[in-house]
Amino acid sequence: MKTHILITGASRGIGAAIAASFDPATTTVVAISSKDGDLNDPAVPARLWADALAALGGRIDVLINNAGVFEENSITRADAEWLASWDRTMQINLTASADLCRRAVLHWQASEASGRIVNIASRAAYRGDSPAHWHYAASKAGMVAMTKSIARAYARDGIYAFAICPGFTMTGMAEDYLASRGGDKLLADIPLGKVADPEEVAAIAKFCALDAPPSMTGAVLDVNGASYVR
């Protein structure tokens, strides 16, 4: 029986690499991109989940939350603009992911099935981020805490949760950030001397989705070239 996998944020970068890493002979993947629905709309996660369930014959085995935004939000902006940007990042990066995690857990409980959640967080969850990215770091810290809570709450039900914390990864989003802040200086802060490739993150996500032993549930895995070692 094939493993049914739902991935968000799969149009490029890490999400696309994760989707491409699965063998179609043993897995069926529904890869959701931003064109499928704006996760800033609180109603969208429910629709995406329902659509994915229908496409996968009523069964989802693995949820991979990768969708996210990384947008500057200077504290000098007007109050309303700053708050709107904060809320948008929280809704897309954390609340939409939480909504999908909730639906996944309820789905597995109702069918008395095991399942796996893989949440793509960030090094920023532990290290923090730039002065213009408080909201991004906070959203990813929330994702890590949520993953740990899910793992602790539902391990006995055969529901396992993992978080992956990349540092800079060579995607369009990270490339823009590197260019805006002097890439060479930031690279000097990475002992490995290079940012991660999306395929490196994808390899870990695939492992968590399919092969990680149950006792690993709740683990947070770093992919940052030793730029932040916990």
C-alpha distance (Angstrom), angle and dihedral (degrees) to the residues before:
residue distance angle dihedral
M1 . . .
K2 3.78 . .
T3 3.79 121.1 .
H4 3.82 111.4 -117.1
I5 3.81 114.2 -140.8
L6 3.80 132.2 -172.6
I7 3.83 117.0 -161.5
T8 3.81 126.2 -176.9
G9 3.79 124.9 -157.2
A10 3.78 92.0 28.6
S11 3.79 101.9 144.0
R12 3.82 96.0 95.6
G13 3.78 146.1 -13.8
I14 3.79 118.3 16.6
G15 3.80 95.1 -2.0
A16 3.80 93.9 52.1
A17 3.80 90.6 46.8
I18 3.81 91.2 50.8
A19 3.81 91.9 49.8
A20 3.81 91.0 49.0
S21 3.81 92.6 50.0
F22 3.80 95.0 68.5
D23 3.79 121.5 91.2
P24 3.83 109.8 -122.1
A25 3.79 88.9 -149.7
T26 3.80 91.2 67.1
T27 3.81 104.6 21.2
T28 3.77 138.7 46.6
V29 3.79 113.9 -151.8
V30 3.79 130.6 -162.2
A31 3.79 104.7 -163.0
I32 3.79 114.7 -164.3
S33 3.80 121.0 -157.8
S34 3.79 131.6 -172.8
K35 3.81 90.4 -96.4
D36 3.80 88.5 64.8
G37 3.78 91.3 66.5
D38 3.79 142.3 -35.7
L39 3.80 106.7 -101.0
N40 3.79 87.6 -157.0
D41 3.81 84.3 78.0
P42 3.84 106.7 82.4
A43 3.82 90.3 -146.7
V44 3.80 94.7 59.1
P45 3.85 102.0 76.1
A46 3.81 91.8 59.4
R47 3.80 90.9 51.4
L48 3.79 93.4 46.5
W49 3.80 91.2 49.9
A50 3.80 91.9 49.6
D51 3.79 92.4 47.1
A52 3.82 91.3 49.0
L53 3.81 91.6 48.9
A54 3.79 90.0 52.0
A55 3.80 92.2 47.9
L56 3.80 91.4 49.2
G57 3.77 97.8 47.7
G58 3.78 96.3 -103.2
R59 3.81 97.7 -55.3
I60 3.80 131.5 97.8
D61 3.81 117.3 178.1
V62 3.80 101.8 176.0
L63 3.81 132.5 30.9
I64 3.80 118.2 -163.6
N65 3.81 114.3 -171.3
N66 3.79 108.1 -159.4
A67 3.81 103.9 139.5
G68 3.79 114.0 115.1
V69 3.77 147.3 136.8
F70 3.79 130.6 -132.1
E71 3.79 108.0 -163.2
E72 3.79 130.0 158.8
N73 3.79 116.8 -111.7
S74 3.79 112.5 178.9
I75 3.79 116.6 -157.5
T76 3.83 87.4 -130.8
R77 3.80 92.6 68.8
A78 3.78 119.8 108.4
D79 3.79 112.5 -80.5
A80 3.79 95.9 -109.4
E81 3.80 93.4 46.6
W82 3.80 93.1 48.3
L83 3.80 92.6 49.2
A84 3.81 93.0 45.8
S85 3.79 90.5 52.9
W86 3.82 91.3 47.2
D87 3.80 91.4 50.1
R88 3.81 93.1 46.7
T89 3.80 92.8 53.0
M90 3.79 92.6 46.0
Q91 3.80 92.4 48.3
I92 3.81 95.1 49.4
N93 3.80 100.5 35.5
L94 3.80 101.1 36.8
T95 3.80 117.4 6.4
A96 3.81 96.2 48.0
S97 3.80 89.3 47.9
A98 3.80 90.2 49.1
D99 3.79 90.4 50.5
L100 3.81 91.0 53.5
C101 3.82 92.2 44.7
R102 3.79 89.8 52.6
R103 3.79 92.0 50.8
A104 3.80 90.6 47.5
V105 3.80 93.4 51.7
L106 3.82 92.2 47.1
H107 3.81 89.9 47.8
W108 3.79 92.8 53.5
Q109 3.78 93.6 43.4
A110 3.80 91.8 51.1
S111 3.79 92.2 51.1
E112 3.82 94.2 37.3
A113 3.79 87.9 -125.8
S114 3.75 132.6 139.5
G115 3.79 120.2 -116.4
R116 3.77 144.3 173.6
I117 3.78 134.3 -132.2
V118 3.80 122.1 -162.5
N119 3.80 114.8 -171.9
I120 3.80 119.6 -166.6
A121 3.80 104.4 -144.4
S122 3.82 126.1 158.7
R123 3.77 145.3 -113.1
A124 3.80 83.6 -108.6
A125 3.80 88.7 74.2
Y126 3.81 87.9 74.0
R127 3.79 106.0 18.7
G128 3.78 99.4 37.5
D129 3.78 123.6 -135.2
S130 3.80 142.1 -115.6
P131 3.84 123.7 -44.1
A132 3.81 88.1 -100.6
H133 3.79 94.5 52.4
W134 3.79 107.2 58.8
H135 3.79 89.0 125.2
Y136 3.80 93.9 52.1
A137 3.80 93.7 51.3
A138 3.80 91.6 45.1
S139 3.81 92.3 50.1
K140 3.79 92.2 51.5
A141 3.80 93.0 45.9
G142 3.78 86.8 53.1
M143 3.78 90.4 51.4
V144 3.81 91.3 53.5
A145 3.81 92.1 48.9
M146 3.79 90.6 47.3
T147 3.81 91.4 51.1
K148 3.79 91.9 51.7
S149 3.80 90.8 48.1
I150 3.80 92.1 51.6
A151 3.81 91.4 48.0
R152 3.81 92.5 51.2
A153 3.78 94.7 44.0
Y154 3.78 101.4 47.2
A155 3.80 109.1 24.7
R156 3.81 90.9 107.1
D157 3.80 88.2 56.6
G158 3.80 91.7 57.0
I159 3.80 91.6 -106.5
Y160 3.79 111.3 135.3
A161 3.80 129.9 -170.5
F162 3.79 132.3 -165.8
A163 3.80 134.3 179.3
I164 3.80 126.2 -152.3
C165 3.80 119.5 -158.1
P166 3.80 112.8 -162.3
G167 3.77 122.2 -174.1
F168 3.77 116.2 -151.4
T169 3.78 110.3 -18.9
M170 3.76 124.6 -170.3
T171 3.78 98.3 -105.1
G172 3.78 130.2 123.7
M173 3.80 90.7 -98.9
A174 3.81 93.8 53.5
E175 3.79 93.9 41.1
D176 3.82 90.2 58.8
Y177 3.80 90.9 49.6
L178 3.80 93.5 48.1
A179 3.79 92.1 49.2
S180 3.80 92.8 49.3
R181 3.79 93.4 52.9
G182 3.78 104.2 36.7
G183 3.77 110.2 -85.6
D184 3.80 97.0 -143.3
K185 3.80 93.1 56.2
L186 3.77 92.6 50.0
L187 3.79 92.6 45.5
A188 3.79 88.8 54.9
D189 3.81 86.9 65.0
I190 3.82 91.3 60.5
P191 3.83 111.1 80.3
L192 3.79 90.9 -156.9
G193 3.80 88.2 60.3
K194 3.79 95.7 -131.8
V195 3.77 140.7 66.0
A196 3.79 117.9 -110.8
D197 3.77 121.6 -90.6
P198 3.82 116.1 -125.6
E199 3.79 88.6 -118.5
E200 3.80 90.2 62.0
V201 3.79 91.5 56.7
A202 3.80 89.8 43.0
A203 3.80 91.6 55.9
I204 3.81 90.6 56.9
A205 3.80 93.0 44.4
K206 3.80 90.5 51.4
F207 3.80 90.9 50.1
C208 3.81 92.0 50.8
A209 3.79 91.7 46.0
L210 3.79 96.7 50.1
D211 3.79 116.0 9.1
A212 3.80 113.5 23.2
P213 3.81 109.7 118.3
P214 3.80 115.8 -111.7
S215 3.80 91.7 -113.4
M216 3.80 87.7 66.2
T217 3.79 91.9 67.4
G218 3.79 111.8 128.9
A219 3.80 92.8 28.8
V220 3.79 120.7 144.5
L221 3.80 112.0 -152.1
D222 3.81 122.3 -158.2
V223 3.81 124.1 -144.5
N224 3.78 104.6 176.2
G225 3.81 109.9 113.9
A226 3.83 90.3 -106.2
S227 3.81 91.3 -63.8
Y228 3.80 87.7 131.2
V229 3.78 118.8 22.2
R230 3.81 118.3 -174.4
